[in-house]
Amino acid sequence: MSTSHDPEQHAIQRSHGHGLFAGYSDTYTPLGAYAGLVGIFIGAFAVVTFVAKRHAAAIPDRISEGDIALLGVATHKLTRLITKDWVTSPLRAPFTTYRESTGGGEVREDARGRGMRRALGDLFTCAWCSGPWVAGGLAAGWMFWPKFTRIVSGALVAVTLSDFLHHAYEKAKRWSSS
């Protein structure tokens, strides 16, 4: 390895990782920050589970298929709101760069920065990445505030159905005018 003090060479070495993560990618990937986020997720889930276990009533014996469907659709919608919605863009702005409107009230943004800022940008712009976090939050809500969580989940499902109807309506309008 070169001991050059060339800033460009130093940036290239940093972008390729060092130590445990060296050689993973030719492009900058904040693996250390990702590992930190995974640790936070696992730690938070463990704490919630531990607290819920101490309050036996908080953990249901089973979750019905209807409740799983409700949580699934609610997770989908809340994840889209967090990662794509115009109105929530101020929450993502410190971690992202706006690219374009994608229609239906959604935007495309790219993560920016380095380290944890970049990792959070990746998390806040990726519906698939944010899904487990949202599902975990709704599951925690289900254990401690089941009535409230059902109401919120139901509202999110209603918005999801409304979104599909909006898209179907727009498509029908285009089809009928052609």
C-alpha positions as a printed NumPy array, in Angstrom:
array([[  0.   ,   0.   ,   0.   ],
       [  1.247,   3.421,  -0.891],
       [  2.015,   5.966,   1.804],
       [  1.304,   8.787,  -0.624],
       [ -0.223,  11.974,   0.706],
       [ -2.176,  12.44 ,  -2.532],
       [ -5.748,  13.47 ,  -1.497],
       [ -7.263,  11.79 ,  -4.573],
       [ -5.551,   8.464,  -3.773],
       [ -6.651,   8.771,  -0.134],
       [-10.287,   9.334,  -1.259],
       [-10.106,   6.254,  -3.497],
       [ -8.785,   4.15 ,  -0.634],
       [-11.556,   5.409,   1.665],
       [-14.231,   4.702,  -0.935],
       [-13.108,   1.093,  -1.277],
       [-13.276,   0.48 ,   2.456],
       [-10.631,  -0.556,   4.913],
       [-10.166,  -3.219,   7.524],
       [-12.975,  -5.732,   7.711],
       [-14.856,  -4.225,   4.757],
       [-11.875,  -3.716,   2.405],
       [-12.483,  -4.976,  -1.11 ],
       [-16.254,  -5.24 ,  -0.814],
       [-17.038,  -2.738,  -3.574],
       [-15.346,  -0.435,  -6.057],
       [-17.847,   2.276,  -5.124],
       [-18.387,   3.888,  -1.759],
       [-20.679,   1.799,   0.425],
       [-21.079,   2.761,   4.112],
       [-20.898,  -0.811,   5.426],
       [-19.864,   0.248,   8.93 ],
       [-22.885,   2.556,   9.178],
       [-25.146,  -0.17 ,   7.755],
       [-23.826,  -2.523,  10.443],
       [-24.645,   0.148,  13.029],
       [-28.22 ,   0.431,  11.723],
       [-28.63 ,  -3.358,  11.842],
       [-27.398,  -3.287,  15.446],
       [-29.856,  -0.51 ,  16.328],
       [-32.727,  -2.438,  14.725],
       [-31.882,  -5.689,  16.517],
       [-31.309,  -3.872,  19.808],
       [-34.598,  -1.977,  19.595],
       [-36.496,  -5.135,  18.673],
       [-34.88 ,  -6.993,  21.606],
       [-35.785,  -4.21 ,  24.056],
       [-39.392,  -4.062,  22.827],
       [-39.689,  -7.845,  23.046],
       [-38.173,  -7.897,  26.548],
       [-40.504,  -5.155,  27.804],
       [-43.512,  -6.827,  26.174],
       [-42.576, -10.187,  27.719],
       [-42.567,  -8.583,  31.176],
       [-46.13 ,  -7.446,  30.481],
       [-47.651, -10.784,  29.481],
       [-50.805,  -9.161,  28.088],
       [-48.721,  -7.245,  25.542],
       [-47.781, -10.303,  23.494],
       [-50.759, -11.925,  21.771],
       [-50.93 , -15.711,  21.609],
       [-51.308, -15.474,  17.848],
       [-51.845, -12.941,  15.117],
       [-54.801, -13.645,  12.876],
       [-54.478, -13.772,   9.105],
       [-56.633, -10.645,   8.891],
       [-54.32 ,  -8.789,  11.267],
       [-51.283,  -9.892,   9.27 ],
       [-52.921,  -8.607,   6.079],
       [-53.832,  -5.334,   7.816],
       [-50.263,  -4.896,   9.099],
       [-48.84 ,  -5.866,   5.711],
       [-50.814,  -3.299,   3.746],
       [-50.285,  -0.657,   6.449],
       [-46.537,  -1.365,   6.375],
       [-46.56 ,  -0.982,   2.586],
       [-48.315,   2.397,   2.696],
       [-46.405,   3.861,   5.635],
       [-43.137,   2.777,   4.03 ],
       [-44.093,   4.502,   0.762],
       [-45.071,   7.655,   2.688],
       [-41.712,   7.687,   4.473],
       [-39.534,   6.897,   1.458],
       [-41.312,   8.45 ,  -1.537],
       [-43.981,  11.017,  -0.618],
       [-43.577,  14.697,  -1.56 ],
       [-44.901,  15.839,   1.802],
       [-42.316,  13.866,   3.795],
       [-39.4  ,  15.086,   1.66 ],
       [-38.349,  17.655,   4.329],
       [-37.673,  14.72 ,   6.673],
       [-35.447,  13.042,   4.06 ],
       [-33.786,  16.233,   2.747],
       [-30.791,  16.22 ,   5.157],
       [-29.884,  12.764,   3.84 ],
       [-30.952,  12.915,   0.181],
       [-30.775,  14.815,  -3.092],
       [-33.963,  15.379,  -5.077],
       [-33.902,  13.922,  -8.604],
       [-37.427,  14.021, -10.046],
       [-41.139,  13.657,  -9.531],
       [-42.317,  10.152, -10.371],
       [-46.055,  10.974, -10.337],
       [-48.76 ,  10.048,  -7.897],
       [-47.334,  12.412,  -5.27 ],
       [-44.013,  10.58 ,  -5.153],
       [-40.426,  11.603,  -5.829],
       [-37.131,   9.936,  -6.612],
       [-34.239,  10.962,  -4.413],
       [-30.701,   9.667,  -4.015],
       [-28.853,   9.236,  -0.751],
       [-26.007,  11.682,  -0.163],
       [-23.092,  12.129,   2.164],
       [-20.859,   9.575,   3.816],
       [-21.02 ,   7.297,   6.83 ],
       [-24.245,   7.324,   8.831],
       [-25.678,  10.233,   6.814],
       [-25.399,   8.163,   3.641],
       [-26.706,   5.008,   5.351],
       [-29.761,   6.896,   6.621],
       [-30.257,   8.367,   3.144],
       [-30.236,   4.839,   1.734],
       [-32.69 ,   3.693,   4.414],
       [-35.028,   6.667,   3.912],
       [-35.165,   6.286,   0.113],
       [-35.579,   2.5  ,  -0.1  ],
       [-39.055,   1.112,   0.566],
       [-37.693,  -2.431,   0.808],
       [-35.013,  -1.356,   3.298],
       [-37.433,   0.649,   5.457],
       [-40.151,  -2.023,   5.435],
       [-38.75 ,  -4.086,   8.344],
       [-38.359,  -0.934,  10.445],
       [-41.949,   0.126,   9.779],
       [-43.285,  -3.407,  10.367],
       [-41.313,  -3.578,  13.616],
       [-42.775,  -0.249,  14.74 ],
       [-46.313,  -1.348,  13.901],
       [-45.749,  -4.683,  15.667],
       [-44.566,  -2.805,  18.772],
       [-47.627,  -0.581,  18.536],
       [-49.805,  -3.687,  18.183],
       [-48.401,  -5.073,  21.452],
       [-48.671,  -1.922,  23.556],
       [-51.472,   0.091,  21.899],
       [-53.475,  -2.432,  19.85 ],
       [-56.636,  -0.333,  19.384],
       [-54.737,   2.766,  18.305],
       [-52.465,   0.729,  15.992],
       [-55.474,  -0.969,  14.381],
       [-57.068,   2.426,  13.709],
       [-53.866,   3.841,  12.217],
       [-53.309,   0.66 ,  10.193],
       [-56.895,   0.757,   8.959],
       [-56.474,   4.363,   7.842],
       [-53.266,   3.446,   6.001],
       [-55.068,   0.564,   4.268],
       [-57.857,   2.948,   3.254],
       [-55.279,   5.319,   1.739],
       [-53.667,   2.406,  -0.11 ],
       [-57.02 ,   1.427,  -1.613],
       [-57.648,   5.052,  -2.494],
       [-54.256,   5.245,  -4.232],
       [-55.119,   2.24 ,  -6.392],
       [-58.479,   3.788,  -7.253],
       [-56.776,   7.086,  -8.206],
       [-54.417,   5.224, -10.531],
       [-57.282,   3.187, -12.026],
       [-59.351,   6.351, -12.535],
       [-56.471,   8.143, -14.293],
       [-55.859,   5.116, -16.505],
       [-59.576,   4.87 , -17.351],
       [-59.64 ,   8.595, -18.254],
       [-56.659,   8.165, -20.592],
       [-58.202,   5.052, -22.124],
       [-61.598,   6.7  , -22.715],
       [-60.071,   9.815, -24.297],
       [-58.01 ,   7.844, -26.81 ]])
